[in-house]
Amino acid sequence: MAYNTVLADRIREYLLKFPKLKVDEKEMFRGLTFMVNDKMCVCVSGENLMCRFDPALLETVAERAGFQPMIMKGKELKGYCYVDAAGYQSKKDFEYWVNLCLDYNERAKSSKGGKLSKGSSKLAVK
């Protein structure tokens, strides 16, 4: 699975600022997914961020630089998007996207299972 390890490190480092979060890493979506409190939060897929956000914010989020809708089986997945490098290069933009994902994570439903599978690792957040 080829994904931007520098971007993954950047996310990892940022999440360490939130000591109360339970963060796990899981290889999925052709990249590395950061599970926060047992829910998919943000991913690194190739050179892109893959974000999970409140679907009600789609119109606002779609106007941001780097936004790309997430399409699966010909349909746009509401509440998910890719963000290319132009949209997350600056510290301000990067933090916008990760905070958007973290904000929604508090309200998002957990996927079934919730257990780590092969290829998973826990991020030590103290």
N, CA, C and O atoms as CSV, one atom per row, in Angstrom:
chain,resi,resn,atom,element,x,y,z
A,1,MET,N,N,0.833,-1.176,0.000
A,1,MET,CA,C,0.000,0.000,0.000
A,1,MET,C,C,0.882,1.245,0.000
A,1,MET,O,O,1.575,1.519,0.980
A,2,ALA,N,N,0.857,1.980,-1.072
A,2,ALA,CA,C,1.671,3.183,-1.156
A,2,ALA,C,C,0.845,4.386,-0.709
A,2,ALA,O,O,-0.188,4.701,-1.298
A,3,TYR,N,N,1.315,5.042,0.331
A,3,TYR,CA,C,0.674,6.272,0.783
A,3,TYR,C,C,1.762,7.205,1.292
A,3,TYR,O,O,2.875,6.774,1.594
A,4,ASN,N,N,1.437,8.454,1.381
A,4,ASN,CA,C,2.379,9.486,1.784
A,4,ASN,C,C,2.686,9.350,3.279
A,4,ASN,O,O,1.871,9.719,4.125
A,5,THR,N,N,3.861,8.823,3.589
A,5,THR,CA,C,4.229,8.599,4.991
A,5,THR,C,C,4.497,9.910,5.726
A,5,THR,O,O,4.323,9.986,6.942
A,6,VAL,N,N,4.914,10.931,5.001
A,6,VAL,CA,C,5.127,12.242,5.629
A,6,VAL,C,C,3.780,12.808,6.084
A,6,VAL,O,O,3.672,13.370,7.174
A,7,LEU,N,N,2.771,12.659,5.255
A,7,LEU,CA,C,1.427,13.117,5.619
A,7,LEU,C,C,0.890,12.308,6.796
A,7,LEU,O,O,0.268,12.866,7.700
A,8,ALA,N,N,1.126,11.001,6.791
A,8,ALA,CA,C,0.697,10.154,7.911
A,8,ALA,C,C,1.374,10.601,9.208
A,8,ALA,O,O,0.730,10.663,10.255
A,9,ASP,N,N,2.664,10.911,9.141
A,9,ASP,CA,C,3.382,11.395,10.329
A,9,ASP,C,C,2.816,12.731,10.804
A,9,ASP,O,O,2.723,12.987,12.005
A,10,ARG,N,N,2.448,13.560,9.865
A,10,ARG,CA,C,1.872,14.870,10.201
A,10,ARG,C,C,0.551,14.703,10.958
A,10,ARG,O,O,0.302,15.404,11.939
A,11,ILE,N,N,-0.281,13.784,10.507
A,11,ILE,CA,C,-1.546,13.506,11.197
A,11,ILE,C,C,-1.268,12.930,12.578
A,11,ILE,O,O,-1.849,13.364,13.572
A,12,ARG,N,N,-0.378,11.953,12.629
A,12,ARG,CA,C,-0.012,11.301,13.891
A,12,ARG,C,C,0.437,12.353,14.918
A,12,ARG,O,O,-0.014,12.354,16.064
A,13,GLU,N,N,1.323,13.233,14.486
A,13,GLU,CA,C,1.844,14.286,15.370
A,13,GLU,C,C,0.725,15.225,15.833
A,13,GLU,O,O,0.683,15.614,17.000
A,14,TYR,N,N,-0.170,15.583,14.928
A,14,TYR,CA,C,-1.265,16.486,15.281
A,14,TYR,C,C,-2.208,15.837,16.289
A,14,TYR,O,O,-2.644,16.488,17.238
A,15,LEU,N,N,-2.520,14.571,16.091
A,15,LEU,CA,C,-3.442,13.879,17.000
A,15,LEU,C,C,-2.870,13.733,18.408
A,15,LEU,O,O,-3.624,13.605,19.373
A,16,LEU,N,N,-1.563,13.751,18.528
A,16,LEU,CA,C,-0.942,13.673,19.857
A,16,LEU,C,C,-1.268,14.894,20.717
A,16,LEU,O,O,-1.089,14.860,21.934
A,17,LYS,N,N,-1.742,15.964,20.096
A,17,LYS,CA,C,-2.124,17.170,20.839
A,17,LYS,C,C,-3.421,16.976,21.621
A,17,LYS,O,O,-3.794,17.823,22.433
A,18,PHE,N,N,-4.104,15.859,21.375
A,18,PHE,CA,C,-5.388,15.584,22.010
A,18,PHE,C,C,-5.265,14.315,22.853
A,18,PHE,O,O,-5.642,13.232,22.406
A,19,PRO,N,N,-4.738,14.448,24.070
A,19,PRO,CA,C,-4.408,13.267,24.876
A,19,PRO,C,C,-5.597,12.390,25.269
A,19,PRO,O,O,-5.400,11.231,25.634
A,20,LYS,N,N,-6.803,12.901,25.207
A,20,LYS,CA,C,-7.958,12.092,25.612
A,20,LYS,C,C,-8.489,11.202,24.488
A,20,LYS,O,O,-9.360,10.363,24.719
A,21,LEU,N,N,-7.974,11.381,23.289
A,21,LEU,CA,C,-8.446,10.572,22.170
A,21,LEU,C,C,-7.821,9.186,22.197
A,21,LEU,O,O,-6.645,9.026,22.524
A,22,LYS,N,N,-8.610,8.206,21.856
A,22,LYS,CA,C,-8.099,6.845,21.654
A,22,LYS,C,C,-7.870,6.717,20.151
A,22,LYS,O,O,-8.827,6.694,19.376
A,23,VAL,N,N,-6.624,6.634,19.743
A,23,VAL,CA,C,-6.279,6.609,18.325
A,23,VAL,C,C,-5.649,5.267,17.959
A,23,VAL,O,O,-4.720,4.797,18.617
A,24,ASP,N,N,-6.171,4.667,16.903
A,24,ASP,CA,C,-5.611,3.438,16.347
A,24,ASP,C,C,-5.353,3.687,14.865
A,24,ASP,O,O,-6.011,4.522,14.244
A,25,GLU,N,N,-4.407,2.971,14.314
A,25,GLU,CA,C,-4.111,3.065,12.888
A,25,GLU,C,C,-4.444,1.734,12.235
A,25,GLU,O,O,-4.186,0.668,12.793
A,26,LYS,N,N,-5.019,1.814,11.045
A,26,LYS,CA,C,-5.429,0.599,10.349
A,26,LYS,C,C,-5.201,0.784,8.850
A,26,LYS,O,O,-5.607,1.797,8.279
A,27,GLU,N,N,-4.563,-0.175,8.226
A,27,GLU,CA,C,-4.363,-0.095,6.787
A,27,GLU,C,C,-5.655,-0.487,6.083
A,27,GLU,O,O,-6.100,-1.633,6.156
A,28,MET,N,N,-6.244,0.484,5.403
A,28,MET,CA,C,-7.470,0.268,4.631
A,28,MET,C,C,-7.658,1.431,3.672
A,28,MET,O,O,-6.939,2.427,3.761
A,29,PHE,N,N,-8.603,1.322,2.764
A,29,PHE,CA,C,-8.853,2.355,1.747
A,29,PHE,C,C,-7.582,2.662,0.957
A,29,PHE,O,O,-7.305,3.818,0.635
A,30,ARG,N,N,-6.824,1.631,0.652
A,30,ARG,CA,C,-5.565,1.773,-0.086
A,30,ARG,C,C,-4.630,2.773,0.575
A,30,ARG,O,O,-3.911,3.506,-0.104
A,31,GLY,N,N,-4.643,2.797,1.903
A,31,GLY,CA,C,-3.785,3.713,2.627
A,31,GLY,C,C,-3.795,3.418,4.106
A,31,GLY,O,O,-3.929,2.267,4.521
A,32,LEU,N,N,-3.652,4.460,4.898
A,32,LEU,CA,C,-3.614,4.331,6.348
A,32,LEU,C,C,-4.758,5.138,6.949
A,32,LEU,O,O,-4.883,6.339,6.711
A,33,THR,N,N,-5.584,4.460,7.725
A,33,THR,CA,C,-6.742,5.093,8.356
A,33,THR,C,C,-6.460,5.330,9.826
A,33,THR,O,O,-5.939,4.456,10.519
A,34,PHE,N,N,-6.806,6.514,10.295
A,34,PHE,CA,C,-6.706,6.848,11.713
A,34,PHE,C,C,-8.097,6.703,12.311
A,34,PHE,O,O,-9.013,7.467,12.005
A,35,MET,N,N,-8.226,5.712,13.160
A,35,MET,CA,C,-9.473,5.449,13.871
A,35,MET,C,C,-9.404,6.234,15.177
A,35,MET,O,O,-8.441,6.099,15.932
A,36,VAL,N,N,-10.406,7.043,15.444
A,36,VAL,CA,C,-10.453,7.827,16.679
A,36,VAL,C,C,-11.673,7.364,17.458
A,36,VAL,O,O,-12.801,7.411,16.967
A,37,ASN,N,N,-11.424,6.920,18.675
A,37,ASN,CA,C,-12.494,6.393,19.528
A,37,ASN,C,C,-13.302,5.317,18.800
A,37,ASN,O,O,-14.533,5.308,18.833
A,38,ASP,N,N,-12.577,4.416,18.145
A,38,ASP,CA,C,-13.138,3.264,17.422
A,38,ASP,C,C,-13.970,3.639,16.200
A,38,ASP,O,O,-14.786,2.838,15.743
A,39,LYS,N,N,-13.776,4.849,15.662
A,39,LYS,CA,C,-14.509,5.275,14.467
A,39,LYS,C,C,-13.530,5.828,13.438
A,39,LYS,O,O,-12.577,6.527,13.783
A,40,MET,N,N,-13.780,5.505,12.161
A,40,MET,CA,C,-12.945,6.035,11.102
A,40,MET,C,C,-13.008,7.558,11.126
A,40,MET,O,O,-14.091,8.143,11.109
A,41,CYS,N,N,-11.842,8.191,11.166
A,41,CYS,CA,C,-11.814,9.646,11.274
A,41,CYS,C,C,-11.206,10.287,10.028
A,41,CYS,O,O,-11.875,11.039,9.320
A,42,VAL,N,N,-9.940,9.987,9.766
A,42,VAL,CA,C,-9.221,10.579,8.641
A,42,VAL,C,C,-8.234,9.542,8.117
A,42,VAL,O,O,-7.729,8.712,8.873
A,43,CYS,N,N,-7.966,9.599,6.813
A,43,CYS,CA,C,-7.078,8.611,6.194
A,43,CYS,C,C,-6.049,9.310,5.312
A,43,CYS,O,O,-6.233,10.449,4.885
A,44,VAL,N,N,-4.971,8.596,5.059
A,44,VAL,CA,C,-4.020,8.986,4.032
A,44,VAL,C,C,-4.175,7.948,2.931
A,44,VAL,O,O,-3.959,6.757,3.155
A,45,SER,N,N,-4.546,8.400,1.753
A,45,SER,CA,C,-4.750,7.512,0.611
A,45,SER,C,C,-3.908,8.048,-0.539
A,45,SER,O,O,-4.260,9.057,-1.150
A,46,GLY,N,N,-2.809,7.386,-0.835
A,46,GLY,CA,C,-1.880,7.900,-1.833
A,46,GLY,C,C,-1.284,9.203,-1.324
A,46,GLY,O,O,-0.675,9.243,-0.255
A,47,GLU,N,N,-1.464,10.260,-2.094
A,47,GLU,CA,C,-0.985,11.591,-1.699
A,47,GLU,C,C,-2.097,12.433,-1.087
A,47,GLU,O,O,-1.875,13.590,-0.731
A,48,ASN,N,N,-3.279,11.868,-0.964
A,48,ASN,CA,C,-4.452,12.622,-0.514
A,48,ASN,C,C,-4.843,12.323,0.921
A,48,ASN,O,O,-4.552,11.257,1.465
A,49,LEU,N,N,-5.516,13.305,1.517
A,49,LEU,CA,C,-6.256,13.052,2.745
A,49,LEU,C,C,-7.607,12.496,2.320
A,49,LEU,O,O,-8.152,12.905,1.295
A,50,MET,N,N,-8.139,11.585,3.084
A,50,MET,CA,C,-9.526,11.176,2.904
A,50,MET,C,C,-10.217,11.562,4.199
A,50,MET,O,O,-9.837,11.096,5.273
A,51,CYS,N,N,-11.221,12.405,4.102
A,51,CYS,CA,C,-11.859,12.969,5.287
A,51,CYS,C,C,-13.286,12.459,5.450
A,51,CYS,O,O,-14.017,12.279,4.476
A,52,ARG,N,N,-13.659,12.233,6.702
A,52,ARG,CA,C,-15.043,11.913,7.059
A,52,ARG,C,C,-15.565,13.124,7.821
A,52,ARG,O,O,-15.011,13.501,8.853
A,53,PHE,N,N,-16.630,13.731,7.311
A,53,PHE,CA,C,-17.142,14.970,7.898
A,53,PHE,C,C,-18.665,14.941,7.929
A,53,PHE,O,O,-19.293,14.057,7.346
A,54,ASP,N,N,-19.241,15.901,8.605
A,54,ASP,CA,C,-20.696,16.017,8.701
A,54,ASP,C,C,-21.267,16.275,7.304
A,54,ASP,O,O,-20.943,17.294,6.695
A,55,PRO,N,N,-22.105,15.380,6.786
A,55,PRO,CA,C,-22.666,15.563,5.444
A,55,PRO,C,C,-23.413,16.888,5.272
A,55,PRO,O,O,-23.521,17.384,4.150
A,56,ALA,N,N,-23.922,17.463,6.341
A,56,ALA,CA,C,-24.636,18.742,6.261
A,56,ALA,C,C,-23.704,19.884,5.848
A,56,ALA,O,O,-24.174,20.941,5.428
A,57,LEU,N,N,-22.405,19.683,5.961
A,57,LEU,CA,C,-21.426,20.722,5.628
A,57,LEU,C,C,-20.900,20.606,4.201
A,57,LEU,O,O,-19.981,21.334,3.826
A,58,LEU,N,N,-21.460,19.716,3.407
A,58,LEU,CA,C,-20.925,19.440,2.076
A,58,LEU,C,C,-20.751,20.690,1.219
A,58,LEU,O,O,-19.691,20.872,0.620
A,59,GLU,N,N,-21.754,21.547,1.145
A,59,GLU,CA,C,-21.652,22.740,0.288
A,59,GLU,C,C,-20.483,23.624,0.691
A,59,GLU,O,O,-19.755,24.119,-0.169
A,60,THR,N,N,-20.299,23.824,1.976
A,60,THR,CA,C,-19.195,24.654,2.472
A,60,THR,C,C,-17.857,23.987,2.203
A,60,THR,O,O,-16.922,24.622,1.716
A,61,VAL,N,N,-17.772,22.716,2.520
A,61,VAL,CA,C,-16.524,21.967,2.372
A,61,VAL,C,C,-16.119,21.867,0.902
A,61,VAL,O,O,-14.933,21.942,0.580
A,62,ALA,N,N,-17.090,21.701,0.016
A,62,ALA,CA,C,-16.812,21.534,-1.414
A,62,ALA,C,C,-16.164,22.766,-2.035
A,62,ALA,O,O,-15.555,22.667,-3.099
A,63,GLU,N,N,-16.284,23.915,-1.395
A,63,GLU,CA,C,-15.695,25.149,-1.914
A,63,GLU,C,C,-14.225,25.305,-1.542
A,63,GLU,O,O,-13.549,26.194,-2.061
A,64,ARG,N,N,-13.727,24.466,-0.662
A,64,ARG,CA,C,-12.337,24.571,-0.200
A,64,ARG,C,C,-11.371,24.062,-1.267
A,64,ARG,O,O,-11.681,23.143,-2.024
A,65,ALA,N,N,-10.197,24.681,-1.305
A,65,ALA,CA,C,-9.150,24.242,-2.229
A,65,ALA,C,C,-8.788,22.792,-1.943
A,65,ALA,O,O,-8.689,22.384,-0.786
A,66,GLY,N,N,-8.591,22.025,-2.997
A,66,GLY,CA,C,-8.159,20.644,-2.868
A,66,GLY,C,C,-9.276,19.631,-2.723
A,66,GLY,O,O,-9.028,18.429,-2.807
A,67,PHE,N,N,-10.504,20.088,-2.506
A,67,PHE,CA,C,-11.640,19.177,-2.307
A,67,PHE,C,C,-11.906,18.348,-3.560
A,67,PHE,O,O,-11.925,18.869,-4.676
A,68,GLN,N,N,-12.109,17.057,-3.355
A,68,GLN,CA,C,-12.527,16.150,-4.422
A,68,GLN,C,C,-13.592,15.229,-3.836
A,68,GLN,O,O,-13.356,14.608,-2.800
A,69,PRO,N,N,-14.745,15.125,-4.466
A,69,PRO,CA,C,-15.774,14.235,-3.918
A,69,PRO,C,C,-15.295,12.788,-3.940
A,69,PRO,O,O,-14.507,12.400,-4.802
A,70,MET,N,N,-15.767,12.010,-3.004
A,70,MET,CA,C,-15.445,10.587,-2.975
A,70,MET,C,C,-16.548,9.849,-3.722
A,70,MET,O,O,-17.714,9.897,-3.333
A,71,ILE,N,N,-16.170,9.170,-4.793
A,71,ILE,CA,C,-17.118,8.458,-5.640
A,71,ILE,C,C,-16.859,6.957,-5.511
A,71,ILE,O,O,-15.734,6.491,-5.689
A,72,MET,N,N,-17.913,6.212,-5.199
A,72,MET,CA,C,-17.823,4.753,-5.159
A,72,MET,C,C,-19.003,4.183,-5.938
A,72,MET,O,O,-20.156,4.543,-5.702
A,73,LYS,N,N,-18.691,3.291,-6.864
A,73,LYS,CA,C,-19.715,2.653,-7.702
A,73,LYS,C,C,-20.590,3.695,-8.396
A,73,LYS,O,O,-21.803,3.526,-8.521
A,74,GLY,N,N,-19.948,4.776,-8.843
A,74,GLY,CA,C,-20.646,5.806,-9.591
A,74,GLY,C,C,-21.452,6.793,-8.767
A,74,GLY,O,O,-22.105,7.673,-9.328
A,75,LYS,N,N,-21.419,6.664,-7.446
A,75,LYS,CA,C,-22.193,7.569,-6.590
A,75,LYS,C,C,-21.271,8.307,-5.626
A,75,LYS,O,O,-20.303,7.756,-5.104
A,76,GLU,N,N,-21.614,9.582,-5.412
A,76,GLU,CA,C,-20.858,10.382,-4.452
A,76,GLU,C,C,-21.243,9.966,-3.032
A,76,GLU,O,O,-22.424,9.886,-2.695
A,77,LEU,N,N,-20.244,9.705,-2.219
A,77,LEU,CA,C,-20.487,9.361,-0.816
A,77,LEU,C,C,-20.584,10.646,-0.007
A,77,LEU,O,O,-19.605,11.382,0.117
A,78,LYS,N,N,-21.739,10.910,0.531
A,78,LYS,CA,C,-21.933,12.117,1.329
A,78,LYS,C,C,-21.198,11.970,2.652
A,78,LYS,O,O,-21.270,10.931,3.307
A,79,GLY,N,N,-20.496,13.020,3.029
A,79,GLY,CA,C,-19.766,12.995,4.289
A,79,GLY,C,C,-18.347,12.475,4.164
A,79,GLY,O,O,-17.650,12.314,5.166
A,80,TYR,N,N,-17.915,12.211,2.931
A,80,TYR,CA,C,-16.547,11.751,2.683
A,80,TYR,C,C,-15.981,12.528,1.507
A,80,TYR,O,O,-16.705,12.855,0.566
A,81,CYS,N,N,-14.700,12.822,1.557
A,81,CYS,CA,C,-14.049,13.469,0.427
A,81,CYS,C,C,-12.560,13.166,0.451
A,81,CYS,O,O,-12.007,12.709,1.452
A,82,TYR,N,N,-11.936,13.435,-0.683
A,82,TYR,CA,C,-10.483,13.435,-0.767
A,82,TYR,C,C,-10.050,14.886,-0.796
A,82,TYR,O,O,-10.787,15.757,-1.258
A,83,VAL,N,N,-8.856,15.141,-0.302
A,83,VAL,CA,C,-8.269,16.478,-0.360
A,83,VAL,C,C,-6.871,16.314,-0.922
A,83,VAL,O,O,-6.039,15.612,-0.345
A,84,ASP,N,N,-6.612,16.968,-2.059
A,84,ASP,CA,C,-5.274,16.847,-2.635
A,84,ASP,C,C,-4.307,17.793,-1.928
A,84,ASP,O,O,-4.713,18.613,-1.104
A,85,ALA,N,N,-3.038,17.668,-2.258
A,85,ALA,CA,C,-1.983,18.396,-1.550
A,85,ALA,C,C,-2.202,19.909,-1.533
A,85,ALA,O,O,-1.842,20.569,-0.558
A,86,ALA,N,N,-2.782,20.463,-2.586
A,86,ALA,CA,C,-3.025,21.907,-2.621
A,86,ALA,C,C,-3.953,22.345,-1.497
A,86,ALA,O,O,-3.922,23.502,-1.076
A,87,GLY,N,N,-4.773,21.431,-1.014
A,87,GLY,CA,C,-5.741,21.767,0.025
A,87,GLY,C,C,-5.260,21.583,1.445
A,87,GLY,O,O,-5.929,22.024,2.379
A,88,TYR,N,N,-4.108,20.938,1.637
A,88,TYR,CA,C,-3.641,20.702,3.013
A,88,TYR,C,C,-2.185,21.092,3.256
A,88,TYR,O,O,-1.650,20.811,4.328
A,89,GLN,N,N,-1.541,21.726,2.297
A,89,GLN,CA,C,-0.122,22.062,2.462
A,89,GLN,C,C,0.140,22.994,3.636
A,89,GLN,O,O,1.041,22.744,4.437
A,90,SER,N,N,-0.634,24.058,3.743
A,90,SER,CA,C,-0.385,25.011,4.828
A,90,SER,C,C,-0.859,24.423,6.151
A,90,SER,O,O,-1.754,23.579,6.187
A,91,LYS,N,N,-0.249,24.879,7.222
A,91,LYS,CA,C,-0.629,24.410,8.560
A,91,LYS,C,C,-2.107,24.710,8.820
A,91,LYS,O,O,-2.834,23.872,9.352
A,92,LYS,N,N,-2.538,25.905,8.443
A,92,LYS,CA,C,-3.922,26.325,8.668
A,92,LYS,C,C,-4.901,25.409,7.930
A,92,LYS,O,O,-5.901,24.976,8.503
A,93,ASP,N,N,-4.613,25.118,6.667
A,93,ASP,CA,C,-5.504,24.250,5.886
A,93,ASP,C,C,-5.484,22.815,6.407
A,93,ASP,O,O,-6.530,22.176,6.511
A,94,PHE,N,N,-4.305,22.313,6.730
A,94,PHE,CA,C,-4.186,20.960,7.275
A,94,PHE,C,C,-5.017,20.829,8.549
A,94,PHE,O,O,-5.777,19.873,8.705
A,95,GLU,N,N,-4.872,21.784,9.448
A,95,GLU,CA,C,-5.613,21.738,10.707
A,95,GLU,C,C,-7.120,21.876,10.475
A,95,GLU,O,O,-7.913,21.268,11.193
A,96,TYR,N,N,-7.518,22.669,9.479
A,96,TYR,CA,C,-8.943,22.782,9.150
A,96,TYR,C,C,-9.520,21.396,8.852
A,96,TYR,O,O,-10.541,21.009,9.420
A,97,TRP,N,N,-8.864,20.654,7.960
A,97,TRP,CA,C,-9.388,19.352,7.546
A,97,TRP,C,C,-9.393,18.343,8.685
A,97,TRP,O,O,-10.383,17.639,8.884
A,98,VAL,N,N,-8.306,18.267,9.430
A,98,VAL,CA,C,-8.255,17.283,10.518
A,98,VAL,C,C,-9.260,17.658,11.609
A,98,VAL,O,O,-9.922,16.782,12.165
A,99,ASN,N,N,-9.378,18.946,11.918
A,99,ASN,CA,C,-10.367,19.367,12.919
A,99,ASN,C,C,-11.797,19.102,12.443
A,99,ASN,O,O,-12.659,18.740,13.243
A,100,LEU,N,N,-12.047,19.279,11.160
A,100,LEU,CA,C,-13.357,18.963,10.593
A,100,LEU,C,C,-13.696,17.489,10.847
A,100,LEU,O,O,-14.816,17.155,11.233
A,101,CYS,N,N,-12.722,16.632,10.628
A,101,CYS,CA,C,-12.916,15.189,10.860
A,101,CYS,C,C,-13.100,14.892,12.341
A,101,CYS,O,O,-13.968,14.103,12.713
A,102,LEU,N,N,-12.296,15.513,13.178
A,102,LEU,CA,C,-12.403,15.281,14.626
A,102,LEU,C,C,-13.741,15.771,15.168
A,102,LEU,O,O,-14.349,15.113,16.013
A,103,ASP,N,N,-14.199,16.920,14.687
A,103,ASP,CA,C,-15.481,17.460,15.152
A,103,ASP,C,C,-16.620,16.492,14.837
A,103,ASP,O,O,-17.489,16.252,15.675
A,104,TYR,N,N,-16.608,15.945,13.636
A,104,TYR,CA,C,-17.675,15.013,13.262
A,104,TYR,C,C,-17.526,13.675,13.982
A,104,TYR,O,O,-18.520,13.014,14.285
A,105,ASN,N,N,-16.305,13.286,14.249
A,105,ASN,CA,C,-16.057,11.996,14.899
A,105,ASN,C,C,-16.804,11.866,16.215
A,105,ASN,O,O,-17.235,10.772,16.579
A,106,GLU,N,N,-16.959,12.965,16.926
A,106,GLU,CA,C,-17.669,12.928,18.215
A,106,GLU,C,C,-19.116,12.474,18.043
A,106,GLU,O,O,-19.666,11.823,18.931
A,107,ARG,N,N,-19.745,12.811,16.902
A,107,ARG,CA,C,-21.155,12.498,16.659
A,107,ARG,C,C,-21.360,11.305,15.734
A,107,ARG,O,O,-22.450,10.735,15.681
A,108,ALA,N,N,-20.327,10.935,15.015
A,108,ALA,CA,C,-20.448,9.877,14.007
A,108,ALA,C,C,-20.756,8.531,14.639
A,108,ALA,O,O,-20.352,8.238,15.764
A,109,LYS,N,N,-21.478,7.729,13.886
A,109,LYS,CA,C,-21.777,6.377,14.347
A,109,LYS,C,C,-20.554,5.500,14.124
A,109,LYS,O,O,-19.825,5.653,13.144
A,110,SER,N,N,-20.349,4.590,15.046
A,110,SER,CA,C,-19.254,3.636,14.934
A,110,SER,C,C,-19.637,2.549,13.942
A,110,SER,O,O,-20.794,2.137,13.868
A,111,SER,N,N,-18.648,2.091,13.180
A,111,SER,CA,C,-18.928,0.983,12.269
A,111,SER,C,C,-19.060,-0.303,13.065
A,111,SER,O,O,-18.622,-0.382,14.212
A,112,LYS,N,N,-19.657,-1.292,12.458
A,112,LYS,CA,C,-19.834,-2.573,13.138
A,112,LYS,C,C,-18.473,-3.192,13.406
A,112,LYS,O,O,-17.523,-2.958,12.659
A,113,GLY,N,N,-18.377,-3.964,14.446
A,113,GLY,CA,C,-17.124,-4.648,14.768
A,113,GLY,C,C,-16.332,-3.869,15.779
A,113,GLY,O,O,-16.341,-4.195,16.966
A,114,GLY,N,N,-15.646,-2.840,15.326
A,114,GLY,CA,C,-14.876,-2.004,16.231
A,114,GLY,C,C,-13.581,-2.612,16.710
A,114,GLY,O,O,-12.884,-2.010,17.527
A,115,LYS,N,N,-13.235,-3.805,16.217
A,115,LYS,CA,C,-12.003,-4.445,16.644
A,115,LYS,C,C,-10.921,-4.191,15.614
A,115,LYS,O,O,-11.200,-4.054,14.423
A,116,LEU,N,N,-9.697,-4.131,16.079
A,116,LEU,CA,C,-8.575,-3.966,15.175
A,116,LEU,C,C,-8.304,-5.278,14.470
A,116,LEU,O,O,-8.379,-6.348,15.073
A,117,SER,N,N,-7.993,-5.190,13.202
A,117,SER,CA,C,-7.679,-6.390,12.450
A,117,SER,C,C,-6.200,-6.417,12.114
A,117,SER,O,O,-5.441,-5.531,12.506
A,118,LYS,N,N,-5.806,-7.436,11.391
A,118,LYS,CA,C,-4.422,-7.562,10.960
A,118,LYS,C,C,-4.002,-6.279,10.245
A,118,LYS,O,O,-4.766,-5.730,9.451
A,119,GLY,N,N,-2.802,-5.807,10.522
A,119,GLY,CA,C,-2.323,-4.576,9.904
A,119,GLY,C,C,-2.648,-3.349,10.726
A,119,GLY,O,O,-2.375,-2.230,10.292
A,120,SER,N,N,-3.223,-3.529,11.899
A,120,SER,CA,C,-3.592,-2.412,12.760
A,120,SER,C,C,-2.511,-2.161,13.792
A,120,SER,O,O,-1.765,-3.067,14.163
A,121,SER,N,N,-2.438,-0.948,14.241
A,121,SER,CA,C,-1.542,-0.632,15.348
A,121,SER,C,C,-2.151,0.497,16.149
A,121,SER,O,O,-2.895,1.323,15.621
A,122,LYS,N,N,-1.831,0.522,17.414
A,122,LYS,CA,C,-2.346,1.585,18.272
A,122,LYS,C,C,-1.326,2.705,18.338
A,122,LYS,O,O,-0.124,2.449,18.398
A,123,LEU,N,N,-1.787,3.923,18.328
A,123,LEU,CA,C,-0.943,5.088,18.490
A,123,LEU,C,C,-0.941,5.416,19.965
A,123,LEU,O,O,-1.998,5.611,20.566
A,124,ALA,N,N,0.215,5.477,20.535
A,124,ALA,CA,C,0.309,5.756,21.971
A,124,ALA,C,C,0.016,7.227,22.207
A,124,ALA,O,O,0.855,8.085,21.932
A,125,VAL,N,N,-1.151,7.513,22.708
A,125,VAL,CA,C,-1.551,8.879,23.026
A,125,VAL,C,C,-1.672,8.953,24.532
A,125,VAL,O,O,-2.543,8.322,25.131
A,126,LYS,N,N,-0.797,9.724,25.134
A,126,LYS,CA,C,-0.784,9.827,26.599
A,126,LYS,C,C,-1.242,11.184,27.043
A,126,LYS,O,O,-1.296,11.455,28.243
